[in-house]
Amino acid sequence: MDLQEYKQLILDDLLTRITKSGEPMIDEHTAIELLNSIDDEDLLDGMLFNEPKDVADVIIESL
């Protein structure tokens, strides 16, 4: 998997998250901004150890 695919999987996971009331946890614009704020080198380093869901978890927890 390349970096773009990895980032897309993270974004897809973020956009499927909903609150208990059924509302999206994060909007697409914010999800993209937060994902883009993570350095590509850091994502590349973590790809071997972190599933896209794991990175999405960290992003959601930072909200």
C-alpha positions in Angstrom: 0.0 0.0 0.0 1.3 3.5 -0.8 0.9 6.6 1.3 -2.0 8.0 -0.7 -4.0 4.7 -0.3 -3.2 4.7 3.5 -4.3 8.3 3.9 -7.5 7.5 1.9 -8.3 4.6 4.2 -7.8 6.8 7.3 -10.1 9.5 5.8 -12.7 6.8 4.9 -12.6 5.5 8.5 -13.0 9.0 9.9 -16.0 9.8 7.7 -17.8 6.7 8.8 -17.7 7.5 12.5 -20.9 8.6 14.0 -22.0 9.8 17.5 -24.6 8.0 19.6 -27.3 10.2 18.1 -26.3 9.2 14.6 -24.5 12.4 13.6 -21.1 12.4 11.9 -18.3 12.8 14.5 -16.3 14.8 12.1 -17.0 16.6 8.8 -15.0 16.0 5.7 -13.3 19.4 5.7 -12.1 19.0 9.3 -11.0 15.4 8.7 -8.9 16.4 5.7 -7.4 19.3 7.6 -6.4 17.1 10.5 -5.1 14.3 8.3 -3.0 16.8 6.3 -1.6 18.2 9.6 0.2 14.9 10.2 3.6 14.8 8.5 3.8 12.4 5.6 7.1 11.0 7.0 5.4 10.3 10.3 2.6 8.4 8.5 5.2 6.5 6.4 7.1 5.5 9.6 3.9 4.3 11.2 2.4 2.4 8.3 4.2 -0.8 9.4 2.8 -0.6 12.9 -0.6 1.2 12.7 -3.7 0.3 10.8 -5.6 3.2 9.2 -8.2 2.7 11.9 -5.6 3.2 14.6 -4.6 6.6 13.1 -8.2 7.6 12.8 -8.7 6.7 16.5 -5.9 9.1 17.4 -7.3 11.9 15.3 -10.8 11.5 16.8 -9.3 11.4 20.3 -7.5 14.7 19.6 -10.9 16.5 19.0 
